[in-house]
Amino acid sequence: MATEYGEGYGFHAQPGHPGSAGERRHRLPAALRAPVEGRTWRELGYVLLSLPISILLFTYAVTMVSLGAGLLVTFLGVPVLAAALAGCRGLGAMERARARGLLRLDVGEPEPLRAGRNGLMGWVGAVLKSGASWRSLLYAVLQLPWAVVTFSVTVTFWSLGWSLLTYPLWFWVYPVYGGQDGLQLYGDETHQVYLDNPFEITVTAGVGLLFTLATPWIVRALTMVDRLMVHGLLGPSRLATRVVELESDRGVVVDTAAADLRRIERDLHDGAQARLVALAMDLGLAKEKLREDPQVAAQMVDEAHGEVKTALQELRDLARGIHPAVLTDRGLDAALSSVASRCTVPVQVEVDLAQRPAPAIEGIAYFTASELLQNISKHSRATWAAVEVWRSENRLMLQVVDNGVGGADTSQGSGLAGLAERLDAVDGILVVDSPAGGPTRVTAELPWRAEQAR
């Protein structure tokens, strides 16, 4: 996955320092400050380095691949070709580092080789079957013609702009011909045009200024192609990235299921099971007391009856935590209304769904809203909250809002982080907007999957 970082074409002052140099520069329009910014010079350095590096890459790739292809009639051809591809992978790592340092483009490593345990031939086969190896070779071939274009355009515009902009400083170096000095644009035996008077010199500098201001944006547009090439050819493939994501999601699902099973086992052991064991003992004692002291036995049976009610309530709560019957029978609207009625603050519930989603998506949405409302009850110090559910194209949207103290953050290892992982396991997203002082707005997006026949 590729990301860009850095200051861009702007400067950001530190908060609390309104008179800082960064803020003073930021007051300048982007077009005026671009020629002197660090990003411009880094991109210029990247373009200037691209030509000699691309010559090296192209020469290596063409020479080694041609050598390997020519030796394919012998046993040496395949290992040489594999070595050529492995070298291209190494040069690709160098290019990723160069893009990271100069373009501020962070590209992940491509998928590793899966050589197995077959020694040299296993490694050769893994290199030849690796898509990243062939993409690195393609990058080495394509980089040279593009580097020639970017180098030519950049050097032409850059040198022309700065030379014309600084023309008033060096126009005097031209020799004098018949009283005329300055840059000769064109001429013949009877007509000659020199840039020698103040007006012409000023216009020349103005044209140079336009070229100088435009060049950084031209270079930026050219390096965007380099960014795409590095990201697309030297980074991980979409398929490999997706496989890694699915493996990670599978691990999250397995861990979540195991945690849920442990929670259910713990709740049963510490709650309902313990009460039922105590109930059996009380009923046994009541049975023994029945003939000796019926009044005490009746009191013990009455206490056991209360224990039965408590155990049944704990079992209902446990079943509701697994999958409430009201969700299965009546859907999200009724289930979320039931959860809202147990919240410590007034909660407004609004569900706008013309069709029920798939049971798995519906269950995740329910438990997400339930946990968010529990957080509101425990931590938010809010006086009201609202839950909204609707469908937006192929996404199920869930939003929980409260007027509490705010400060919720998924990066602190809280329950919100666990919710984000659960949603990510099904290609969902959790977005938390909770500034200090509130209000807090948590939005969950889930993929929409229509309900099948139940």
C-alpha positions as CSV (number, residue, x, y, z in Angstrom):
1,M,0.0,0.0,0.0
2,A,1.4,3.4,-1.0
3,T,1.2,6.6,1.0
4,E,2.6,10.1,0.6
5,Y,3.9,12.2,3.5
6,G,5.7,15.5,3.9
7,E,5.0,19.1,3.8
8,G,3.7,19.3,0.2
9,Y,3.6,22.6,-1.4
10,G,2.9,24.4,1.8
11,F,4.2,25.2,5.3
12,H,2.2,24.6,8.5
13,A,2.9,26.8,11.5
14,Q,3.0,25.2,14.9
15,P,-0.1,26.0,16.9
16,G,0.3,28.8,19.3
17,H,2.9,30.5,17.3
18,P,1.0,32.9,14.9
19,G,4.1,34.8,14.1
20,S,6.3,31.8,13.1
21,A,8.2,31.7,9.8
22,G,6.1,28.8,8.6
23,E,2.9,30.8,9.0
24,R,4.5,33.8,7.2
25,R,5.4,31.6,4.3
26,H,2.0,30.0,4.3
27,R,0.5,33.5,3.7
28,L,2.2,33.5,0.2
29,P,0.2,31.9,-2.6
30,A,1.2,28.4,-3.5
31,A,2.3,29.5,-7.0
32,L,4.8,32.0,-5.6
33,R,6.4,29.8,-2.9
34,A,6.6,26.6,-5.0
35,P,10.0,27.4,-6.7
36,V,11.8,27.6,-3.3
37,E,10.1,24.8,-1.4
38,G,11.8,21.7,-0.3
39,R,9.4,19.5,-2.2
40,T,10.3,21.2,-5.5
41,W,14.0,20.6,-5.0
42,R,13.6,17.0,-4.0
43,E,11.5,16.3,-7.0
44,L,14.0,18.1,-9.2
45,G,16.7,15.9,-7.7
46,Y,14.6,12.8,-8.3
47,V,14.2,13.8,-12.0
48,L,17.9,14.6,-12.5
49,L,19.0,11.3,-10.9
50,S,16.4,9.3,-12.9
51,L,18.3,9.5,-16.2
52,P,21.6,8.0,-15.1
53,I,19.9,5.5,-12.9
54,S,17.4,4.5,-15.6
55,I,20.4,3.9,-18.0
56,L,21.9,1.6,-15.4
57,L,18.6,-0.3,-14.9
58,F,17.9,-0.6,-18.6
59,T,21.5,-1.7,-19.4
60,Y,21.4,-4.3,-16.7
61,A,18.0,-5.6,-17.5
62,V,18.5,-5.9,-21.3
63,T,22.0,-7.3,-21.0
64,M,21.1,-10.0,-18.4
65,V,17.8,-11.0,-19.9
66,S,19.3,-11.2,-23.4
67,L,22.2,-13.3,-22.0
68,G,19.8,-15.6,-20.2
69,A,17.5,-15.9,-23.3
70,G,20.5,-16.7,-25.4
71,L,21.7,-19.4,-23.0
72,L,18.3,-21.1,-22.8
73,V,19.5,-23.7,-25.3
74,T,21.9,-24.8,-22.5
75,F,21.3,-25.6,-18.8
76,L,22.7,-22.2,-17.8
77,G,20.0,-20.1,-19.4
78,V,17.3,-20.6,-16.7
79,P,19.6,-19.8,-13.7
80,V,21.0,-16.7,-15.5
81,L,17.5,-15.5,-16.3
82,A,16.5,-16.0,-12.7
83,A,19.5,-14.1,-11.5
84,A,18.6,-11.3,-13.9
85,L,15.1,-11.1,-12.4
86,A,16.5,-11.3,-8.8
87,G,18.8,-8.4,-9.7
88,C,15.8,-6.4,-11.0
89,R,14.1,-7.0,-7.7
90,G,17.1,-5.6,-5.8
91,L,17.3,-2.6,-8.0
92,G,13.5,-2.2,-7.5
93,A,14.2,-2.0,-3.7
94,M,16.7,0.8,-4.4
95,E,14.1,2.7,-6.4
96,R,11.5,2.3,-3.7
97,A,14.1,3.8,-1.2
98,R,14.8,6.7,-3.7
99,A,11.1,7.4,-4.1
100,R,10.6,7.3,-0.3
101,G,13.4,9.8,0.3
102,L,12.8,12.3,-2.6
103,L,9.1,11.9,-3.5
104,R,7.9,11.0,0.1
105,L,6.2,8.0,-1.4
106,D,6.1,5.0,1.0
107,V,5.5,1.8,-1.0
108,G,5.3,-1.6,0.7
109,E,7.5,-4.5,-0.1
110,P,6.3,-6.8,-2.9
111,E,5.2,-10.3,-2.0
112,P,8.2,-12.5,-0.9
113,L,9.5,-15.4,-2.8
114,R,8.1,-18.8,-1.9
115,A,11.1,-21.0,-2.6
116,G,10.2,-24.0,-0.5
117,R,12.9,-26.5,0.4
118,N,14.2,-27.5,-3.0
119,G,17.5,-25.7,-2.9
120,L,18.8,-23.7,-5.9
121,M,16.2,-25.0,-8.3
122,G,13.4,-24.2,-5.9
123,W,14.7,-20.6,-5.7
124,V,15.0,-20.4,-9.5
125,G,11.5,-21.6,-9.9
126,A,10.2,-19.1,-7.3
127,V,11.9,-16.2,-8.9
128,L,10.6,-17.1,-12.4
129,K,7.0,-17.6,-11.1
130,S,7.0,-14.4,-9.0
131,G,5.0,-11.6,-10.6
132,A,7.0,-9.0,-8.6
133,S,10.1,-10.1,-10.4
134,W,8.6,-9.6,-13.9
135,R,7.1,-6.3,-12.8
136,S,10.5,-5.1,-11.7
137,L,12.0,-6.1,-15.1
138,L,9.2,-4.1,-16.8
139,Y,9.9,-1.1,-14.6
140,A,13.6,-1.3,-15.6
141,V,12.7,-1.3,-19.3
142,L,10.0,1.5,-19.1
143,Q,11.9,3.8,-16.8
144,L,14.5,4.8,-19.4
145,P,12.3,6.4,-22.1
146,W,10.2,8.1,-19.5
147,A,13.3,9.4,-17.7
148,V,14.6,10.9,-21.0
149,V,11.3,12.7,-21.4
150,T,11.2,14.0,-17.8
151,F,14.9,15.0,-17.8
152,S,14.6,16.9,-21.1
153,V,11.4,18.7,-20.2
154,T,12.6,19.6,-16.7
155,V,16.1,20.8,-17.6
156,T,14.7,22.8,-20.5
157,F,12.0,24.6,-18.5
158,W,14.2,25.0,-15.4
159,S,17.2,26.4,-17.2
160,L,15.1,28.6,-19.5
161,G,13.1,30.0,-16.6
162,W,16.0,30.9,-14.3
163,S,18.2,32.2,-17.1
164,L,15.5,34.6,-18.3
165,L,14.5,35.6,-14.8
166,T,18.1,36.5,-13.9
167,Y,18.8,38.1,-17.3
168,P,19.0,41.6,-15.9
169,L,22.0,40.5,-13.8
170,W,24.1,39.1,-16.7
171,F,22.9,40.7,-19.9
172,W,25.9,43.0,-19.9
173,V,28.3,40.1,-20.6
174,Y,27.3,40.3,-24.3
175,P,29.8,42.3,-26.4
176,V,28.7,45.7,-27.9
177,Y,28.0,45.9,-31.6
178,G,27.4,49.4,-32.9
179,G,26.2,50.6,-29.6
180,Q,23.9,47.7,-29.1
181,D,24.4,45.1,-26.4
182,G,22.3,42.3,-25.0
183,L,20.8,39.0,-26.1
184,Q,20.3,38.9,-29.9
185,L,17.1,37.1,-30.7
186,Y,17.3,37.0,-34.4
187,G,18.8,39.1,-37.2
188,D,20.2,39.4,-40.7
189,E,22.3,41.9,-42.6
190,T,19.7,44.6,-42.4
191,H,17.5,43.8,-39.3
192,Q,18.7,42.9,-35.8
193,V,16.8,42.7,-32.6
194,Y,18.6,43.0,-29.2
195,L,17.1,42.8,-25.7
196,D,19.1,45.7,-24.5
197,N,16.8,48.5,-23.2
198,P,15.1,48.5,-19.8
199,F,11.7,47.6,-21.1
200,E,12.9,44.6,-23.1
201,I,15.0,43.5,-20.1
202,T,12.0,43.7,-17.8
203,V,9.7,41.8,-20.2
204,T,12.4,39.1,-20.5
205,A,12.6,38.8,-16.7
206,G,8.8,38.6,-16.5
207,V,8.7,35.8,-19.0
208,G,11.4,34.0,-17.0
209,L,9.3,34.5,-13.9
210,L,6.3,32.8,-15.5
211,F,8.5,29.9,-16.6
212,T,10.1,29.7,-13.1
213,L,6.7,29.6,-11.4
214,A,5.2,27.0,-13.8
215,T,8.2,24.6,-13.8
216,P,7.6,23.2,-10.2
217,W,4.0,22.2,-11.2
218,I,5.2,20.7,-14.5
219,V,7.8,18.7,-12.6
220,R,5.2,17.7,-10.1
221,A,2.9,16.4,-12.9
222,L,5.8,14.5,-14.4
223,T,6.8,12.8,-11.1
224,M,3.1,11.8,-10.6
225,V,3.8,9.3,-13.4
226,D,6.9,8.1,-11.6
227,R,4.8,7.6,-8.5
228,L,2.3,5.5,-10.4
229,M,5.1,3.4,-11.9
230,V,6.8,2.8,-8.6
231,H,3.6,2.0,-6.8
232,G,2.2,-0.2,-9.6
233,L,5.3,-2.0,-10.7
234,L,7.6,-2.1,-7.6
235,G,5.0,-2.4,-4.8
236,P,2.8,-5.4,-3.8
237,S,0.2,-6.5,-6.3
238,R,-3.4,-6.0,-5.5
239,L,-4.0,-9.7,-5.4
240,A,-1.2,-10.2,-2.9
241,T,-2.3,-7.3,-0.8
242,R,-5.9,-8.7,-0.8
243,V,-4.6,-12.1,0.3
244,V,-2.7,-10.6,3.2
245,E,-5.8,-8.6,4.2
246,L,-8.0,-11.7,4.1
247,E,-5.5,-13.7,6.1
248,S,-5.4,-10.9,8.7
249,D,-9.2,-10.7,8.7
250,R,-9.5,-14.5,9.1
251,G,-7.2,-14.3,12.1
252,V,-9.3,-11.5,13.6
253,V,-12.5,-13.5,13.1
254,V,-10.9,-16.6,14.7
255,D,-9.6,-14.6,17.7
256,T,-13.0,-12.9,18.1
257,A,-14.9,-16.2,18.0
258,A,-12.5,-17.7,20.5
259,A,-12.9,-14.7,22.8
260,D,-16.7,-14.9,22.5
261,L,-16.6,-18.6,23.4
262,R,-14.4,-17.9,26.4
263,R,-16.7,-15.1,27.5
264,I,-19.8,-17.4,27.2
265,E,-18.0,-20.2,29.1
266,R,-17.0,-17.8,31.8
267,D,-20.5,-16.3,32.1
268,L,-22.1,-19.7,32.3
269,H,-19.5,-21.0,34.8
270,D,-19.6,-17.9,37.1
271,G,-23.2,-17.0,36.7
272,A,-26.1,-19.3,35.7
273,Q,-24.1,-22.6,36.4
274,A,-23.1,-21.5,39.9
275,R,-26.7,-20.4,40.6
276,L,-28.1,-23.7,39.4
277,V,-25.7,-25.7,41.5
278,A,-26.6,-23.6,44.6
279,L,-30.3,-24.1,43.6
280,A,-29.9,-27.9,43.5
281,M,-28.3,-27.9,47.0
282,D,-31.0,-25.6,48.4
283,L,-33.7,-27.9,47.0
284,G,-31.9,-30.9,48.5
285,L,-31.9,-29.3,51.9
286,A,-35.5,-28.3,51.5
287,K,-36.4,-31.9,50.7
288,E,-34.7,-33.1,53.9
289,K,-36.5,-30.4,56.0
290,L,-39.9,-31.0,54.5
291,R,-40.9,-33.6,57.1
292,E,-39.1,-32.2,60.1
293,D,-39.9,-28.5,59.7
294,P,-42.4,-27.8,56.8
295,Q,-42.3,-24.0,57.5
296,V,-38.5,-23.8,57.1
297,A,-38.7,-26.1,54.0
298,A,-41.3,-23.8,52.4
299,Q,-39.1,-20.7,53.1
300,M,-36.1,-22.5,51.4
301,V,-38.3,-23.4,48.4
302,D,-39.3,-19.8,48.1
303,E,-35.7,-18.7,48.2
304,A,-34.9,-21.3,45.5
305,H,-37.7,-20.0,43.4
306,G,-36.0,-16.6,43.5
307,E,-32.7,-18.1,42.5
308,V,-34.5,-19.8,39.5
309,K,-35.8,-16.4,38.3
310,T,-32.3,-14.9,38.7
311,A,-30.7,-17.7,36.8
312,L,-33.3,-17.5,34.0
313,Q,-32.6,-13.7,33.7
314,E,-28.9,-14.4,33.5
315,L,-29.5,-17.0,30.8
316,R,-31.7,-14.5,28.9
317,D,-29.0,-11.9,29.1
318,L,-26.4,-14.4,27.9
319,A,-28.6,-15.4,25.0
320,R,-29.1,-11.8,24.1
321,G,-25.3,-11.3,24.0
322,I,-25.0,-14.3,21.6
323,H,-27.8,-13.4,19.3
324,P,-31.0,-11.9,20.6
325,A,-34.3,-13.5,19.5
326,V,-35.8,-10.1,18.8
327,L,-33.1,-9.4,16.2
328,T,-33.9,-12.7,14.4
329,D,-37.7,-12.2,14.6
330,R,-38.2,-8.5,14.1
331,G,-34.9,-7.0,12.7
332,L,-32.7,-4.1,13.6
333,D,-35.3,-1.6,14.4
334,A,-36.9,-3.6,17.3
335,A,-33.5,-5.0,18.5
336,L,-31.9,-1.6,18.7
337,S,-34.9,-0.1,20.4
338,S,-34.6,-2.8,23.0
339,V,-30.9,-2.0,23.5
340,A,-31.7,1.8,23.7
341,S,-34.4,1.2,26.4
342,R,-31.7,-0.3,28.7
343,C,-29.2,2.6,28.1
344,T,-28.8,5.1,31.0
345,V,-29.5,8.1,28.8
346,P,-32.5,8.8,26.4
347,V,-31.7,7.4,23.0
348,Q,-33.5,8.1,19.8
349,V,-33.5,5.2,17.3
350,E,-34.2,5.7,13.6
351,V,-33.8,2.7,11.2
352,D,-34.5,3.4,7.5
353,L,-34.2,0.1,5.7
354,A,-36.5,-1.1,3.0
355,Q,-35.0,-4.5,3.2
356,R,-33.2,-6.5,5.9
357,P,-29.5,-7.2,5.4
358,A,-28.0,-10.6,5.6
359,P,-28.1,-12.1,9.2
360,A,-24.3,-11.8,9.6
361,I,-24.2,-8.1,8.7
362,E,-27.3,-7.5,10.7
363,G,-25.7,-9.1,13.7
364,I,-22.5,-7.1,13.4
365,A,-24.5,-3.9,13.1
366,Y,-26.5,-4.8,16.2
367,F,-23.5,-5.6,18.4
368,T,-21.6,-2.5,17.2
369,A,-24.5,-0.3,18.2
370,S,-24.9,-2.2,21.4
371,E,-21.3,-1.8,22.4
372,L,-21.3,1.9,21.4
373,L,-24.4,2.5,23.6
374,Q,-22.7,0.7,26.5
375,N,-19.7,3.0,26.1
376,I,-22.1,6.0,26.2
377,S,-23.6,4.7,29.5
378,K,-20.2,4.0,31.1
379,H,-17.9,6.8,29.9
380,S,-19.5,9.6,28.0
381,R,-21.4,11.5,30.7
382,A,-23.9,12.3,28.0
383,T,-27.5,13.4,28.5
384,W,-28.8,12.2,25.1
385,A,-27.8,9.9,22.3
386,A,-29.1,8.9,18.8
387,V,-28.8,5.8,16.7
388,E,-29.4,6.0,12.9
389,V,-29.3,3.1,10.4
390,W,-29.7,3.5,6.7
391,R,-28.5,2.1,3.4
392,S,-26.3,4.0,1.0
393,E,-25.9,2.2,-2.3
394,N,-24.0,-1.0,-1.5
395,R,-23.2,0.0,2.1
396,L,-25.1,-0.3,5.4
397,M,-24.5,2.8,7.4
398,L,-24.7,3.0,11.2
399,Q,-24.2,6.2,13.1
400,V,-24.2,6.7,16.9
401,V,-24.1,10.3,18.3
402,D,-24.0,11.6,21.8
403,N,-23.4,15.0,23.5
404,G,-20.9,13.6,26.0
405,V,-17.4,14.8,26.9
406,G,-15.7,13.3,23.8
407,G,-12.1,12.1,23.6
408,A,-12.9,8.7,22.2
409,D,-10.0,7.3,20.2
410,T,-9.5,4.0,18.4
411,S,-5.7,4.2,18.7
412,Q,-5.6,3.7,22.4
413,G,-6.4,0.0,22.5
414,S,-9.9,0.6,23.8
415,G,-13.1,-1.3,22.9
416,L,-13.4,1.0,19.8
417,A,-10.2,-0.6,18.5
418,G,-11.8,-4.1,18.8
419,L,-14.9,-2.8,17.0
420,A,-12.7,-1.5,14.2
421,E,-11.0,-4.8,13.9
422,R,-14.3,-6.7,13.7
423,L,-15.6,-4.4,11.1
424,D,-12.4,-4.6,9.1
425,A,-12.8,-8.4,9.1
426,V,-15.9,-8.0,6.9
427,D,-14.6,-5.1,4.8
428,G,-16.2,-2.6,7.1
429,I,-15.0,0.8,8.3
430,L,-15.3,2.5,11.7
431,V,-14.8,6.3,11.7
432,V,-14.7,8.1,15.1
433,D,-15.1,11.9,15.3
434,S,-14.8,12.8,19.0
435,P,-13.1,16.1,19.8
436,A,-12.4,16.9,23.4
437,G,-15.5,18.4,24.9
438,G,-17.8,16.5,22.5
439,P,-19.9,15.7,20.8
440,T,-19.0,12.2,19.7
441,R,-20.0,10.8,16.3
442,V,-19.1,7.2,15.5
443,T,-20.0,6.0,12.0
444,A,-19.8,2.4,10.9
445,E,-19.9,1.2,7.3
446,L,-20.7,-2.4,6.5
447,P,-21.0,-4.1,3.1
448,W,-24.6,-4.5,2.1
449,R,-25.6,-8.1,1.6
450,A,-29.3,-8.7,1.0
451,E,-31.2,-11.1,3.2
452,Q,-31.7,-14.6,1.8
453,A,-34.7,-16.7,2.5
454,R,-34.7,-17.5,6.2
